[in-house]
Amino acid sequence: MDQIQWDDFAKVQLCAGTIIDVQEFPEARNPAWKLTIDFGSEIGTRRSSAQITQLYTQEDLMGMQVMAVVNFPKKQIGPFMSECLVTGMPREDGAIVLMTPTEPVPNGTQLC
C-alpha cells in the first residue's frame, strides 16, 4: 500500500452531516437511496446516492449523522447528480455499514 503525506490527507474534506431526506432510486443499477444531507451553513446541503439498502431503511436513515467527502467533483449517476461521497465499510457479506460519529457533532465538522 502506498503511503501518503499529511498534505495529501489534509486535502480530503471529510465532514459530518445529518441526513434530512431519503428517496428511492429505482433507476440505479444496484439498489440505492438518494440522500439529502445537511452539512451546516458553510457547506450547505448536498445530495448523494448510496448503495446501503441492505442494512438501512428510509426511516433508519432520517436524522442519522454520517461522514462524507464533500470536496469531490459532482458525479452523474444515471439521472441523479451526486454531490458528495457518503463513507462506509463493507461487511463480509458485502453490505455497507455507514461511518457515523459515535457522539453528535455540529454539521460540517471536519475529521481531524
Residue pairs with C-beta under 8 A, 6 or more apart in sequence:
11 71
12 69
12 71
13 69
13 70
13 71
13 110
14 67
14 68
14 69
14 70
14 87
14 110
14 111
15 39
15 43
15 67
15 68
15 70
15 107
15 108
15 109
15 110
15 111
16 39
16 65
16 66
16 67
16 101
16 105
16 106
16 107
16 108
16 109
17 37
17 38
17 39
17 40
17 43
17 46
17 65
17 66
17 68
17 70
17 84
17 107
17 108
18 37
18 38
18 63
18 64
18 65
18 66
18 107
19 35
19 36
19 37
19 38
19 61
19 62
19 63
19 64
19 65
19 66
20 36
20 37
20 38
20 45
20 62
20 63
21 35
21 36
21 62
22 33
22 34
22 35
22 36
22 58
22 61
22 62
23 33
23 34
24 33
24 34
24 58
25 31
25 32
25 33
25 34
25 49
25 80
27 78
27 79
27 80
28 49
28 51
28 77
28 78
28 80
29 78
30 51
31 51
31 53
31 54
32 49
32 50
32 51
32 52
32 53
33 49
33 50
33 52
33 53
33 56
33 58
33 61
34 47
34 48
34 49
34 80
35 47
35 48
35 49
35 50
35 61
35 86
36 45
36 46
36 47
37 45
37 46
37 47
37 48
37 66
37 68
37 84
37 86
38 44
38 45
38 107
39 45
39 46
39 68
39 70
39 84
39 107
39 108
40 106
40 107
40 108
40 109
41 108
42 108
43 70
43 107
43 108
46 68
46 70
46 83
46 84
47 80
47 81
47 82
47 83
47 84
48 68
48 82
48 83
48 84
48 85
48 86
49 77
49 80
49 82
50 86
50 88
50 96
51 96
52 61
52 86
52 88
52 96
52 98
54 93
54 94
54 95
54 96
55 95
55 96
55 97
55 98
56 98
64 98
64 100
65 100
65 101
65 104
65 105
65 107
66 86
66 87
66 98
66 99
66 100
67 86
67 87
67 98
67 99
67 100
67 101
67 111
68 84
68 85
68 86
68 87
69 84
69 85
69 87
70 83
70 84
72 84
72 85
74 81
74 82
74 83
75 81
75 82
76 82
86 98
87 98
87 99
88 96
88 97
88 98
88 99
89 96
89 97
89 99
90 96
90 97
91 97
